[in-house]
Amino acid sequence: MSRSARPLTSARVLHKIKALTTPQSNEGFVVNRNPRNLERLRIAYKPSGYHLEKPGRSYWHTLEINTSGRYVSADVKHYENGVILSASTAEWAIKQQLYKTNDTSAFVNLGRVLAHRCLQSGITEMTCNVDAVAGSKLQKLLQTLQDNGVSFKEPTRLKNSQPWDAYRQEKPWEVSEQSIPATPLQTTATKSKQK
């Protein structure tokens, strides 16, 4: 039997799949399997909602905080897929480390845990429509999230430029020399050349 006429076996199919999916080193591309890649590039669809809606629906990710008499939970919701990350003081691992599950230290530690989970999953920006009184437990949770690297301002969506537009936005995946900050060695070298 010739090689091409042999019946397909699972080993041959698996070998063919591996050969097709592993990138070769000499090829100039990388397969990105991140489902949030278009959001990071700012070209994904972002719902605009209605103009009279408050607080609005123009977000990719939003933070929702629910407090009950005994527990506190915080969820990060995607506009399309629902809850993608959550942390709660009702979780056994968190509850075992707390004295009470709804005091100020519980809010602060919940903020630390949620920020860590957000950074691990690659979510660094989200909207937050929670109004917190200054000095409250809720304000301390939000401040802890911000201190640990989560921003509450999402970038705007990159609009398609038309041929007649006078100004075209710089694309986030392109880097120009003007956008690169100068290092201290480069600034001293340019000053010495100017003298």
N, C-alpha and C positions, 0 to 999 in steps of 0.2 A: 504494500500500500504506500502510496506517496504521502508525503508529510501533510499536504493540504487536504487530503481526502480522509485523514484519520478522524474518528468521531471526537466531538468535544468532551473533554472531561473537566471536572471541577478544578484540577490542578492546572490545566492549560488555560482555563478561563481566568483563574486567579493570577497566573503569570502574566497574561495579556493586560489585565487591569492594572497591575503594579507597573508594568512597562509604560502604560499610557499616563498614569497619574504621577509618577515620580519625575520631578523636573530635572533636566539635564544641566550640567554645569556650564556647557558652552552656549546654551540658549540664553537670550536676554530678557526673560520674563519670569515672574513669580506668580503663582496662583494664590490669590487672597481669598480665604474662606471665611472672612469676618462678615457676619450678616449686617453689621452696623457700619460698614465701610463707606457707603454713600452718605451717611449722616456725618461721618467724620470729615468727608470731603466737602460737605455743605451743599450737595446737589440732590439729596433725597427729597422726596415730596414732604412738605410740612403743611398740615391742615391749617386753614386760616380761621375756620369757625365763622360765627356771625358777628357783625359789628357791635351789636348791643349786648352781647353776652359778657357777663362778668363772672369769673376772672378771665375768660377767654380760653381758646383751645389751640393756640398757635405754639405748639411745642413738640419735640420729639420725646423727651423724657420729663416727667414731673414728679415732685415729691408730695406724698400724702402722709399725714401723721394722724393716727387715731389713738385717743386716750380713753381708757375705760376707768372704772373705779379701782381696778387692781393692776392692770397692765398697760403698757405703752407699746405701740407698734408703728413702724415707719415702712412705707412701701415706695418703691420707684416704679412708676408706670410708664409704659410705652404707649403712644397714642393708638397703636394698632393692635399690639399683642397683649395688652393688659399688664399685670404685675410681672416684672422680670427680676426684681430683687426685693427682698424684705428682711427685716430684722425686728425682733420683738423681745420684750422682757419676759414673755411667757415661754420662750425657748429654754430648754433645760440647761444648756451650757451657759447661757447668759444669767439665768435665774440663780444658779448655784453660786455665782460670784458676787451677787448683790445682797445688801442687807434688806432693802425693801425694793419692790418692783415698780414703784411709781414716785420715788423721791427725786431730788435734784441729781444725785450721783447716778441714778438709773438713766435719766435723760442724757447726761453727758456721756456715759459709757455706751448707750445705744447709738449716739451720734458717732462715736469712734468706730464701733463695729460696722455700722452702715457705710461710713466713709471708706473703711478698709475693703469691704465687699464691692463697693462701687469702683474703687481704683483697681482692684483685681480683675474686674470684668471690663475695664476700659471706659467706664462712664465717668467723665470728669466735669461735664456741664449738664445742668438740668434747670428747669424752672421751678420756682417755689412760690405758691400763692398763699402761704400761711402767714397771717398777720399775728405777730407775737408782741406782747407787751414787754417793754425794756425791763430787764432784770428777772424775767419769769423763767420757769424751767424750760419752756418751749424755745425761748430766745437763746438759752444756753445750748440746747441741742443743735439749733441752726448755726450758732457760732462755732461749735465744735466741728460740725461738718465742713464749714469754710476753712477752719484752721488746719484741717487734715487733707486739704487739697481738692475739695469739691466746690465748684463755682455755681452760683445760682443765676447765671446769665448765659443763655445759649446763643451761639453765633447766628447771625441772620442767614437765610437761605440765599445761595448764589443764584441770581437771576440770569437767564439767558440774555446775552447782549445781541442787539439787532445791528444790522449793517449801518444804519443811519445814526447810531448812538455816538455822541461825541466822546464819552468817557466809557472805557471798558474796565471792569473790575479785574484786579489781579487774581488769578486762579490760585487756590491754596496749595495745589500740587506743583506749581512752578515757583522757582526761587530766583529772584533777580539780585544783582549786586547791591542795589540801593536798600533792599530789605534786610541784608545781613549786617548785624551790628559790628562795628569795628572793635577789634581787641586792643588792649592798651599798647601792645608792641607795634601795631599798625599805626596807631595815632601818633606815637612818638616818632616813628619813621617818616610819616608825612610832614610832621612839624619841622624835622631836621632838614627835609628836602626844600621846604618853603623858605628857610632862612638862607 
